[in-house]
Amino acid sequence: MSAPLGSFGSLDELDAASATAADDAADDQVTPLADAQPFQSQTQPPLITWAPTGANVIGMRGTYVTLNDNLSLSVYNSNTSVGTVTASIRIMTPDGTILTQQLAVEGVQSNRVPQEVTVPLSEGMLIGVGIDCDAATVSRGQCFVNLFLQRNLGSSQPVVEMLISDYITSAYQPSWPSCPLKAPTEPPGYYVVRNGSAGVAGAEVSVSVPSGARWRLIACQTAFSTNGGAGNRNVGLSISTPGNTIWSVSANAAQPDGTSDSHYNWGAAVTWQSADATHQLMSIPPDFFLPAGSTISTNTANMNPLDIYTLMQATVEEWIDA
């Protein structure tokens, strides 16, 4: 131990100063650290706490979501003008802040095949979601959307809750929690005229229900021109699902040879007209629903290789059959 600095009148003063310096040195000594604890990984705890039973609370509509929750948007579309479908999301965080997120399916196809995208959520109360698209004109029956709440995404992607299930239209954007869930085949659907194949000499004409669609057949029509000496022709209509003919009907009046553009019309529960061979009207069942792959086709007896139809047209109510 070194002697303290300064002048001292006696050895007693020096001894006293040395003792004080020793006490100060002891106080300056570093206390050794306790044994280090091994590192432990922890998940961030929830920021929201729940009030005990009986406490005064403020009620609000919404669903509590965590960082392990995701929203999944699915789009089924037949409208060629739809390019992007967007879900706008509102979440209230634990500190009362309203966050907005967007979930978009871009490059939407018109083949009715589902397209999906998923986004993770922030912790808080999911208080609202609305879905819209970028098309100026879209009708019910064309662009169907599903919005699911999912948790712990993996290979199975378990669905916790369906939030939105409905069509987007020009005047209606489905939202949660205010809108009811609807199936894609609930009426009304999209009223449209679908064109079939163009006429080829000596061949029947038809129109088919595309993949991913369902039709309610309202009416159909074509025109027929006969050319060549094959006698009278008898025109009929056949409707079939894959592998099965489910309806067949023939005109009462035969069409003579050498007549141009004799019109044939089929309608739901109409009155038969058979006196004029050039304008035939025949009945089909009302509420005639046809699944994807069904075909509506002419069926002609005694057809000549030079005979030709115009294209087949069908007036239908159409849905996405997801």
C-alpha positions as CSV (number, residue, x, y, z in Angstrom):
1,M,0.0,0.0,0.0
2,S,1.4,3.5,-0.9
3,A,1.5,6.3,1.5
4,P,-1.1,9.0,1.2
5,L,-0.1,12.3,-0.4
6,G,0.4,15.5,1.8
7,S,2.4,16.8,4.9
8,F,1.8,15.4,8.3
9,G,2.9,16.8,11.6
10,S,3.4,13.4,13.3
11,L,3.3,9.6,12.7
12,D,-0.2,9.5,14.3
13,E,-1.5,11.9,11.6
14,L,0.1,9.7,8.9
15,D,-1.4,6.5,10.3
16,A,-4.9,8.1,10.3
17,A,-4.6,9.3,6.7
18,S,-3.4,5.9,5.6
19,A,-6.4,4.1,7.2
20,T,-8.8,6.5,5.5
21,A,-7.1,5.9,2.1
22,A,-7.4,2.1,2.6
23,D,-11.1,2.4,3.3
24,D,-11.7,4.4,0.1
25,A,-9.8,1.9,-2.0
26,A,-12.0,-0.9,-0.6
27,D,-15.1,1.0,-1.6
28,D,-13.7,1.4,-5.2
29,Q,-13.3,-2.3,-5.7
30,V,-15.6,-3.8,-8.5
31,T,-18.2,-6.3,-7.3
32,P,-17.9,-9.5,-9.5
33,L,-20.9,-10.3,-11.7
34,A,-23.2,-13.1,-10.9
35,D,-23.0,-16.2,-13.0
36,A,-24.3,-15.5,-16.5
37,Q,-27.7,-17.1,-17.3
38,P,-28.2,-18.9,-20.7
39,F,-30.0,-17.0,-23.5
40,Q,-33.7,-17.8,-23.7
41,S,-35.9,-17.1,-26.8
42,Q,-39.3,-15.6,-26.1
43,T,-42.3,-14.6,-28.3
44,Q,-43.6,-11.1,-27.9
45,P,-46.5,-11.2,-25.5
46,P,-49.9,-9.9,-26.6
47,L,-50.3,-6.2,-26.2
48,I,-54.0,-6.4,-25.5
49,T,-55.2,-7.3,-22.0
50,W,-58.7,-8.4,-21.1
51,A,-60.7,-6.8,-18.3
52,P,-61.8,-9.0,-15.4
53,T,-65.4,-10.1,-15.0
54,G,-67.6,-7.3,-13.8
55,A,-65.3,-4.4,-14.9
56,N,-66.7,-1.5,-16.9
57,V,-65.8,-2.0,-20.5
58,I,-66.7,-0.4,-23.9
59,G,-68.3,-2.9,-26.4
60,M,-67.3,-2.8,-30.1
61,R,-67.9,-5.0,-33.1
62,G,-64.9,-6.8,-34.5
63,T,-62.7,-9.8,-34.2
64,Y,-59.4,-10.0,-32.2
65,V,-56.5,-11.0,-34.4
66,T,-52.8,-11.6,-33.6
67,L,-49.6,-11.7,-35.5
68,N,-50.3,-15.4,-36.2
69,D,-53.5,-14.6,-38.1
70,N,-53.8,-14.0,-41.9
71,L,-56.5,-12.9,-44.3
72,S,-56.9,-14.9,-47.6
73,L,-58.7,-13.4,-50.6
74,S,-60.0,-15.7,-53.4
75,V,-61.4,-14.4,-56.7
76,Y,-63.5,-16.3,-59.3
77,N,-64.1,-14.1,-62.4
78,S,-65.6,-14.1,-65.9
79,N,-65.5,-10.4,-66.7
80,T,-62.7,-9.5,-69.1
81,S,-62.5,-5.9,-67.7
82,V,-61.6,-6.9,-64.2
83,G,-57.8,-6.6,-63.7
84,T,-57.4,-6.1,-59.9
85,V,-59.5,-7.0,-56.9
86,T,-58.6,-5.2,-53.7
87,A,-59.6,-5.8,-50.0
88,S,-59.2,-2.8,-47.8
89,I,-58.6,-3.8,-44.1
90,R,-59.1,-1.7,-40.9
91,I,-57.5,-2.8,-37.6
92,M,-57.6,-1.0,-34.3
93,T,-54.3,-1.5,-32.4
94,P,-54.0,-1.8,-28.6
95,D,-53.1,1.9,-28.3
96,G,-56.3,2.9,-30.2
97,T,-54.7,3.7,-33.6
98,I,-56.6,2.7,-36.7
99,L,-54.3,0.9,-39.2
100,T,-55.2,0.2,-42.8
101,Q,-53.9,-2.6,-45.0
102,Q,-54.7,-3.7,-48.5
103,L,-54.8,-7.2,-50.0
104,A,-54.9,-7.2,-53.8
105,V,-55.2,-10.0,-56.4
106,E,-53.6,-8.5,-59.5
107,G,-53.7,-9.9,-63.1
108,V,-57.2,-11.3,-62.6
109,Q,-58.2,-13.8,-65.3
110,S,-61.6,-14.2,-66.8
111,N,-61.6,-18.1,-66.9
112,R,-63.4,-18.6,-63.6
113,V,-60.4,-20.3,-62.1
114,P,-59.8,-19.2,-58.5
115,Q,-56.8,-16.9,-57.8
116,E,-55.7,-16.3,-54.2
117,V,-53.4,-14.1,-52.2
118,T,-52.8,-13.9,-48.4
119,V,-51.5,-11.2,-46.1
120,P,-50.4,-11.4,-42.4
121,L,-52.2,-9.1,-39.9
122,S,-51.1,-6.8,-37.1
123,E,-52.4,-7.5,-33.6
124,G,-55.6,-5.7,-32.7
125,M,-59.3,-5.7,-33.4
126,L,-60.2,-6.4,-37.0
127,I,-63.1,-3.9,-37.4
128,G,-63.8,-3.8,-41.1
129,V,-63.0,-5.1,-44.5
130,G,-64.4,-4.0,-47.9
131,I,-63.7,-5.5,-51.3
132,D,-63.8,-3.7,-54.7
133,C,-62.4,-4.1,-58.2
134,D,-61.1,-1.8,-60.9
135,A,-63.7,-2.6,-63.6
136,A,-66.1,0.2,-64.5
137,T,-68.9,-2.2,-65.3
138,V,-69.4,-5.5,-63.6
139,S,-72.6,-7.4,-63.0
140,R,-73.8,-9.9,-60.4
141,G,-72.8,-13.4,-61.5
142,Q,-69.4,-12.3,-62.9
143,C,-66.9,-11.7,-60.1
144,F,-67.2,-13.8,-57.0
145,V,-65.0,-13.3,-53.9
146,N,-64.3,-15.2,-50.7
147,L,-62.4,-13.7,-47.7
148,F,-61.2,-16.1,-45.1
149,L,-59.5,-15.6,-41.7
150,Q,-56.7,-18.1,-41.3
151,R,-54.3,-19.0,-38.5
152,N,-50.8,-20.7,-38.5
153,L,-50.4,-20.9,-42.3
154,G,-49.0,-24.2,-43.5
155,S,-49.6,-26.8,-46.1
156,S,-53.2,-27.3,-44.9
157,Q,-54.0,-23.5,-44.4
158,P,-56.7,-24.0,-41.8
159,V,-59.7,-21.7,-42.2
160,V,-60.8,-20.1,-38.9
161,E,-63.7,-18.1,-40.3
162,M,-65.3,-17.0,-43.6
163,L,-65.8,-13.3,-43.5
164,I,-67.0,-12.4,-47.0
165,S,-68.7,-14.5,-49.6
166,D,-70.5,-12.6,-52.4
167,Y,-70.3,-11.0,-55.8
168,I,-68.8,-7.6,-56.6
169,T,-71.0,-5.3,-58.8
170,S,-70.6,-1.8,-60.1
171,A,-72.9,-0.6,-57.4
172,Y,-72.2,-3.1,-54.6
173,Q,-68.9,-3.8,-52.8
174,P,-69.3,-6.7,-50.3
175,S,-68.0,-5.9,-46.8
176,W,-67.5,-7.3,-43.3
177,P,-69.1,-7.4,-40.8
178,S,-72.2,-5.8,-42.4
179,C,-73.0,-8.1,-45.4
180,P,-74.4,-11.6,-45.2
181,L,-72.6,-14.6,-46.7
182,K,-73.9,-15.9,-50.0
183,A,-73.3,-18.9,-52.2
184,P,-72.1,-18.2,-55.8
185,T,-75.2,-19.8,-57.3
186,E,-77.8,-17.7,-55.4
187,P,-80.0,-15.7,-57.7
188,P,-80.0,-13.3,-59.4
189,G,-77.2,-14.2,-61.8
190,Y,-75.7,-12.5,-64.9
191,Y,-78.2,-12.3,-67.8
192,V,-76.3,-12.7,-71.1
193,V,-76.5,-14.0,-74.6
194,R,-73.8,-16.6,-75.3
195,N,-72.7,-17.4,-78.8
196,G,-71.8,-20.9,-79.9
197,S,-69.9,-22.2,-82.9
198,A,-70.3,-20.6,-86.4
199,G,-72.2,-22.5,-89.0
200,V,-70.3,-24.9,-91.3
201,A,-72.0,-26.5,-94.3
202,G,-73.4,-29.9,-93.5
203,A,-72.8,-29.6,-89.8
204,E,-74.9,-29.1,-86.7
205,V,-74.3,-26.0,-84.5
206,S,-74.1,-25.9,-80.7
207,V,-73.2,-23.8,-77.6
208,S,-71.7,-25.2,-74.4
209,V,-71.6,-24.1,-70.8
210,P,-68.0,-23.1,-70.0
211,S,-65.9,-24.6,-67.3
212,G,-66.6,-23.0,-63.9
213,A,-70.1,-21.7,-64.9
214,R,-73.7,-22.7,-64.3
215,W,-76.5,-21.7,-66.6
216,R,-80.3,-21.3,-66.3
217,L,-81.4,-21.7,-70.0
218,I,-84.0,-19.0,-70.9
219,A,-84.0,-19.3,-74.7
220,C,-81.9,-20.2,-77.7
221,Q,-82.2,-19.6,-81.5
222,T,-80.6,-20.2,-84.8
223,A,-81.5,-20.0,-88.5
224,F,-81.2,-22.8,-91.2
225,S,-80.8,-22.7,-94.9
226,T,-81.4,-25.8,-97.1
227,N,-79.5,-26.3,-100.4
228,G,-79.7,-29.4,-102.6
229,G,-82.2,-32.0,-103.4
230,A,-82.5,-34.0,-100.2
231,G,-86.2,-33.5,-99.6
232,N,-87.6,-31.9,-96.4
233,R,-85.5,-31.4,-93.3
234,N,-86.6,-32.0,-89.7
235,V,-84.9,-29.7,-87.2
236,G,-84.7,-30.5,-83.5
237,L,-82.9,-29.5,-80.4
238,S,-80.9,-31.7,-78.0
239,I,-79.6,-30.7,-74.6
240,S,-77.0,-32.9,-72.9
241,T,-74.8,-33.0,-69.9
242,P,-71.5,-34.9,-70.3
243,G,-72.5,-38.4,-71.4
244,N,-76.2,-37.9,-71.1
245,T,-79.0,-36.4,-73.3
246,I,-81.4,-34.8,-70.9
247,W,-83.8,-33.1,-73.3
248,S,-84.7,-33.4,-77.0
249,V,-87.5,-31.7,-79.0
250,S,-88.3,-31.5,-82.7
251,A,-90.2,-29.0,-84.8
252,N,-93.7,-30.0,-85.9
253,A,-93.3,-28.6,-89.4
254,A,-90.6,-29.9,-91.8
255,Q,-88.4,-27.3,-93.7
256,P,-88.6,-27.7,-97.5
257,D,-85.5,-27.9,-99.7
258,G,-84.2,-24.6,-101.1
259,T,-85.4,-22.3,-98.2
260,S,-83.1,-19.7,-96.7
261,D,-82.8,-18.5,-93.1
262,S,-85.7,-20.4,-91.6
263,H,-85.7,-19.3,-87.9
264,Y,-85.9,-21.7,-85.0
265,N,-86.5,-20.4,-81.5
266,W,-86.8,-22.3,-78.2
267,G,-88.1,-20.7,-75.1
268,A,-89.1,-21.6,-71.6
269,A,-92.8,-22.6,-71.4
270,V,-93.7,-20.7,-74.7
271,T,-96.7,-21.7,-76.8
272,W,-95.8,-23.9,-79.8
273,Q,-96.0,-22.4,-83.3
274,S,-95.9,-24.9,-86.1
275,A,-98.0,-23.5,-89.0
276,D,-95.1,-21.5,-90.6
277,A,-92.2,-23.7,-91.5
278,T,-89.9,-20.7,-91.8
279,H,-90.6,-19.5,-88.3
280,Q,-90.7,-22.3,-85.7
281,L,-91.2,-21.7,-82.0
282,M,-90.8,-24.6,-79.5
283,S,-90.9,-24.9,-75.8
284,I,-88.2,-26.0,-73.3
285,P,-88.7,-26.6,-69.6
286,P,-88.6,-23.5,-67.3
287,D,-85.8,-23.2,-64.8
288,F,-83.6,-25.5,-66.9
289,F,-80.3,-25.4,-65.0
290,L,-77.2,-26.7,-66.8
291,P,-73.8,-27.4,-65.2
292,A,-70.4,-26.8,-66.8
293,G,-69.8,-29.0,-69.9
294,S,-73.5,-29.2,-70.9
295,T,-74.2,-28.7,-74.6
296,I,-77.2,-27.3,-76.5
297,S,-77.1,-28.5,-80.1
298,T,-79.3,-28.8,-83.2
299,N,-80.3,-32.2,-84.3
300,T,-81.3,-32.4,-88.0
301,A,-82.8,-35.2,-89.9
302,N,-82.1,-35.6,-93.6
303,M,-79.4,-32.9,-93.6
304,N,-77.7,-32.2,-97.0
305,P,-73.9,-31.5,-97.1
306,L,-74.7,-28.0,-98.5
307,D,-77.2,-27.1,-95.8
308,I,-75.9,-24.5,-93.3
309,Y,-76.9,-23.0,-89.9
310,T,-76.1,-19.6,-88.5
311,L,-74.4,-19.7,-85.1
312,M,-76.4,-20.9,-82.1
313,Q,-77.2,-18.2,-79.5
314,A,-78.4,-19.0,-76.0
315,T,-79.9,-16.4,-73.6
316,V,-79.0,-17.6,-70.1
317,E,-78.8,-16.5,-66.5
318,E,-75.2,-17.3,-65.5
319,W,-73.3,-17.8,-62.3
320,I,-69.8,-18.8,-61.2
321,D,-70.1,-22.4,-60.0
322,A,-67.3,-22.4,-57.5
